[in-house]
Amino acid sequence: MDALELVRVRELEVAVRVWHPEAPRTLIAWHGLARHGGDFADLARELGPEWRVLAPDTPGRGLSSWSLYPAHDYLYSHYMTVAVAVLDHFDLEQVPWVGTSMGGLLGMLLAAEADTAGRIERLVLNDVGPELAPDGLAALATYFGVPHRFSRFGELEAELRRHYAGFGIDSDDAWRRLALGSARRLPDGSWTYHYDPRIGEQFVHDTPRDTWADWLTLRCPLMVVRGEHSPLLHARSVDRMAEVHPHLVSLEVPGCGHAPMLDRASQVAPIADFLVRPRGTLLPAGNRGDHLSWWKRGLAWLKGRRAD
């Protein structure tokens, strides 16, 4: 990264990693459940110096504070508060958002809420959507719901290679960099991951919501990236997403599971194209009557899904 900004949100300090701080365009990039903003270094490199990339570390991860009140702070509702604080800190009235997994859902919730919808100019969801496979969610909750301890750094790196095989990382150097950015030493000299082990309590305390209703509400241009072998976002779910939003731009990344790292040109170039394409070419065309017709079709689809 080229700079680090620290944003105070009540008692928590939120670290925001910055690449190309003087660039004319700005992008928010938000990481997944147990990751941190450093994952977007390669995305920033591929996008190039035209883009200032702001990648926050969610509380409990990376360089950000750990919460003394996990049941209150490790929730999507609080992450939304954090996100708004970051946008305000950088004076961003409206900004494109790229979110991996949890970060994508966070962007979707912001874009669905009346008070914050206008802040998200366009939205890229990386291997996440309004419908997630229960088995995939259960696997995440199980893995991150328990502490992980390793006697040696090499054991931590080996476990990263196993657990994050879906990232599609294909070089030893990239795996080593991932391990260096993921490790934290414990007082007894052993190793663990960088994050607060209590972040998994989100699966217990967070309030379920109808994310399909959120999806229907979205008005900004939308893109979804899916790993070919994703255990969390199935191909048929992407098809259903497109039924509601026919102008959805989609990209399937071969050889990846959950979730593509967005670390190479073949993944980033389509995202870059989506980010710079004129907004009018990414939204339904026509007059207000056409828009209302689209809304009614989407509402009928949602009611039919609930009836099933």
C-alpha positions in Angstrom: 0.0 0.0 0.0 1.0 3.6 -0.5 -0.7 5.1 2.6 -2.6 4.2 5.7 -5.5 6.3 7.1 -6.9 5.7 10.6 -10.6 6.4 11.1 -12.2 6.6 14.5 -15.6 5.0 14.9 -16.6 5.5 18.5 -14.1 3.5 20.5 -12.7 1.6 17.5 -9.9 2.6 15.2 -10.4 1.5 11.6 -7.4 1.1 9.4 -7.9 2.0 5.7 -5.2 0.9 3.3 -4.7 3.3 0.3 -3.2 2.7 -3.0 -2.5 5.6 -5.5 -3.7 8.3 -3.1 -3.5 11.1 -5.7 -5.5 9.2 -8.4 -8.5 11.0 -10.0 -10.9 8.1 -9.5 -11.7 6.4 -6.2 -12.9 2.8 -5.5 -13.9 1.2 -2.2 -12.7 -2.4 -2.0 -14.0 -4.4 1.0 -12.7 -7.8 2.0 -14.3 -11.0 3.1 -15.2 -12.4 6.6 -11.7 -13.3 7.9 -9.5 -11.4 5.6 -8.3 -7.7 5.5 -7.8 -4.9 3.0 -4.3 -6.0 2.1 -5.9 -8.6 -0.2 -6.5 -5.9 -2.8 -2.9 -4.9 -3.4 -2.9 -6.8 -6.7 -6.3 -5.4 -7.7 -4.9 -1.9 -7.2 -1.8 -2.7 -9.2 -3.9 -4.1 -12.1 -6.3 -1.1 -12.1 -3.3 1.2 -12.3 -2.5 4.7 -11.2 -5.8 6.1 -12.4 -7.6 4.6 -9.4 -7.3 5.4 -5.7 -8.2 2.2 -4.0 -9.4 2.4 -0.4 -9.5 -0.9 1.4 -10.6 -0.8 5.0 -9.8 -3.5 7.6 -13.2 -4.4 9.2 -13.0 -4.1 13.0 -11.5 -7.3 14.4 -9.3 -7.8 11.3 -5.9 -6.7 10.1 -4.7 -3.4 11.6 -8.1 -2.3 12.9 -9.2 -2.5 16.6 -10.7 -5.6 18.1 -14.1 -5.0 19.8 -14.7 -5.3 23.5 -18.3 -6.0 22.6 -18.4 -8.6 19.8 -22.1 -9.2 20.1 -22.7 -5.5 19.2 -19.8 -4.7 16.9 -19.3 -7.8 14.8 -22.6 -7.4 12.9 -23.6 -6.1 9.5 -25.5 -3.2 11.1 -22.3 -2.0 12.7 -20.2 -2.6 9.7 -22.6 -0.3 7.8 -21.9 2.4 10.4 -18.2 1.8 9.9 -18.6 2.0 6.1 -20.5 5.3 6.3 -17.8 6.7 8.6 -15.1 5.7 6.1 -17.1 7.4 3.2 -17.5 10.5 5.3 -13.8 10.6 6.3 -12.8 10.7 2.7 -15.6 13.1 1.7 -17.1 10.5 -0.7 -20.7 11.3 -1.6 -20.9 8.5 -4.1 -18.3 5.8 -5.0 -18.1 2.5 -6.8 -17.8 -0.5 -4.5 -16.0 -3.9 -5.0 -16.8 -6.4 -2.2 -15.5 -9.9 -1.7 -18.0 -12.2 0.1 -18.9 -10.3 3.3 -17.6 -7.1 1.8 -20.0 -7.6 -1.1 -23.0 -8.2 1.1 -22.1 -5.1 3.0 -22.1 -3.1 -0.2 -25.4 -4.6 -1.2 -27.0 -3.7 2.2 -25.7 -0.1 1.8 -27.1 0.1 -1.7 -30.5 -1.3 -0.5 -31.0 1.1 2.4 -32.8 4.3 1.6 -30.4 6.4 3.7 -27.2 5.1 2.1 -28.3 3.9 -1.4 -27.1 7.0 -3.0 -23.6 6.5 -1.7 -23.0 3.4 -3.9 -22.5 4.5 -7.5 -22.1 0.9 -8.8 -21.5 -2.4 -7.1 -19.3 -5.4 -7.9 -20.1 -8.6 -5.8 -17.2 -11.0 -5.7 -18.6 -14.5 -5.2 -21.6 -13.5 -3.1 -25.2 -12.7 -3.7 -28.7 -12.7 -2.2 -28.8 -16.5 -2.2 -26.0 -18.4 -0.6 -25.6 -22.2 -0.3 -26.4 -23.3 3.2 -23.7 -25.9 3.2 -21.1 -23.3 2.2 -22.3 -20.9 5.0 -22.2 -23.7 7.6 -18.6 -24.6 6.6 -17.6 -20.9 7.0 -19.3 -20.7 10.4 -17.7 -24.0 11.6 -14.2 -23.0 10.5 -14.1 -19.5 11.8 -16.1 -20.3 14.9 -13.1 -21.9 16.6 -9.5 -20.7 17.3 -6.7 -21.8 15.2 -3.2 -22.3 16.6 0.0 -23.5 14.8 3.3 -24.4 16.4 5.3 -23.2 13.4 4.8 -20.5 10.8 5.1 -23.1 8.1 2.1 -25.0 9.5 0.0 -21.8 9.3 1.1 -21.3 5.6 0.2 -24.9 4.8 -3.2 -24.5 6.3 -3.8 -21.3 4.4 -2.9 -23.2 1.2 -5.5 -25.8 2.1 -8.3 -23.6 3.3 -7.9 -20.9 0.7 -7.4 -23.1 -2.3 -10.5 -21.6 -3.8 -8.7 -18.2 -4.1 -7.0 -19.6 -7.3 -3.5 -18.5 -6.1 -0.9 -20.2 -8.4 2.6 -19.1 -7.2 4.6 -19.9 -4.1 5.5 -16.2 -3.8 1.8 -15.2 -3.6 1.1 -17.9 -1.0 4.1 -16.6 1.1 2.8 -13.0 0.9 -0.7 -14.2 1.9 0.8 -16.0 4.9 2.9 -13.0 6.0 -0.2 -10.8 5.9 -2.3 -13.4 7.7 -0.2 -14.4 10.7 -0.1 -13.2 14.3 2.3 -14.5 17.0 0.8 -15.6 20.3 2.5 -15.0 23.7 3.7 -18.6 23.9 5.5 -18.3 20.6 2.9 -20.2 18.5 1.1 -18.7 15.6 -2.5 -17.9 14.7 -4.4 -15.9 12.2 -4.5 -12.1 12.2 -8.2 -11.7 13.2 -10.1 -11.7 16.5 -11.3 -15.3 16.9 -14.7 -13.8 18.1 -15.6 -12.5 14.6 -17.3 -15.9 14.0 -19.9 -14.9 16.6 -21.5 -12.9 13.8 -23.2 -16.1 12.8 -24.8 -16.3 16.2 -25.8 -12.6 16.9 -26.6 -11.1 13.5 -30.2 -10.7 12.6 -31.3 -12.6 9.4 -32.9 -10.4 6.7 -34.5 -11.1 3.4 -31.6 -10.4 1.1 -33.7 -11.1 -2.0 -35.9 -8.2 -1.0 -32.6 -6.1 -0.8 -31.6 -7.3 -4.2 -34.9 -6.2 -5.7 -34.4 -2.8 -4.2 -31.1 -2.1 -5.8 -30.9 0.7 -8.4 -27.2 1.0 -9.1 -25.4 -0.8 -11.9 -24.5 -4.3 -10.8 -21.8 -6.9 -11.6 -21.2 -10.3 -10.0 -18.0 -12.3 -10.2 -18.3 -16.0 -9.4 -15.7 -18.7 -8.9 -16.4 -21.6 -11.2 -16.3 -24.1 -8.3 -17.7 -21.8 -5.6 -19.4 -23.7 -2.7 -21.1 -20.5 -1.6 -22.6 -18.9 -4.8 -24.1 -21.4 -7.2 -24.5 -20.8 -10.9 -28.2 -21.1 -10.7 -28.3 -18.3 -8.1 -26.5 -16.0 -10.5 -29.2 -16.9 -13.1 -31.9 -15.9 -10.6 -30.1 -12.7 -9.8 -30.2 -11.8 -13.5 -33.9 -12.6 -13.7 -34.5 -9.7 -11.2 -31.8 -7.5 -12.8 -31.5 -8.3 -16.5 -28.7 -5.8 -16.9 -26.5 -7.6 -14.4 -23.0 -8.0 -15.7 -21.5 -11.4 -14.7 -18.1 -13.0 -14.9 -17.2 -16.6 -14.1 -13.6 -17.2 -13.1 -12.4 -20.7 -14.2 -10.5 -22.8 -11.7 -11.6 -20.8 -8.7 -13.8 -21.6 -5.7 -14.6 -19.1 -3.0 -13.4 -16.5 -3.8 -11.4 -15.2 -6.7 -8.5 -13.0 -5.5 -9.0 -10.4 -8.2 -5.2 -10.5 -8.6 -4.7 -10.8 -12.4 -5.6 -9.1 -15.6 -8.1 -11.8 -16.7 -10.2 -11.1 -13.6 -9.6 -7.3 -13.2 -9.9 -6.2 -16.8 -13.7 -7.0 -17.0 -14.2 -5.2 -13.6 -12.2 -2.2 -14.9 -14.4 -2.1 -18.0 -17.6 -2.2 -15.8 -16.2 0.6 -13.5 -15.6 3.1 -16.4 -18.5 2.2 -18.6 -21.1 5.1 -18.8 -23.7 4.5 -16.3 -26.6 4.8 -18.8 -25.3 1.8 -20.6 -25.5 -0.3 -17.5 -29.1 0.5 -16.4 -32.5 -0.3 -18.0 -33.3 2.3 -20.6 -36.6 3.9 -21.2 -39.1 6.2 -19.5 -40.7 6.0 -16.0 -43.4 3.7 -17.3 -40.7 1.2 -18.4 -39.1 1.4 -15.0 -42.3 0.8 -13.1 -43.0 -2.2 -15.4 -39.6 -3.6 -14.5 -40.3 -3.0 -10.8 -43.6 -4.8 -11.0 -42.1 -7.8 -12.8 -39.4 -8.0 -10.1 -42.0 -7.8 -7.3 -44.1 -10.5 -8.9 -40.9 -12.7 -9.2 -40.2 -12.1 -5.5 -43.7 -13.0 -4.4 -43.5 -16.2 -6.5 -40.3 -17.2 -4.9 -41.7 -16.7 -1.4 -44.8 -18.8 -2.4 -42.5 -21.7 -3.4 
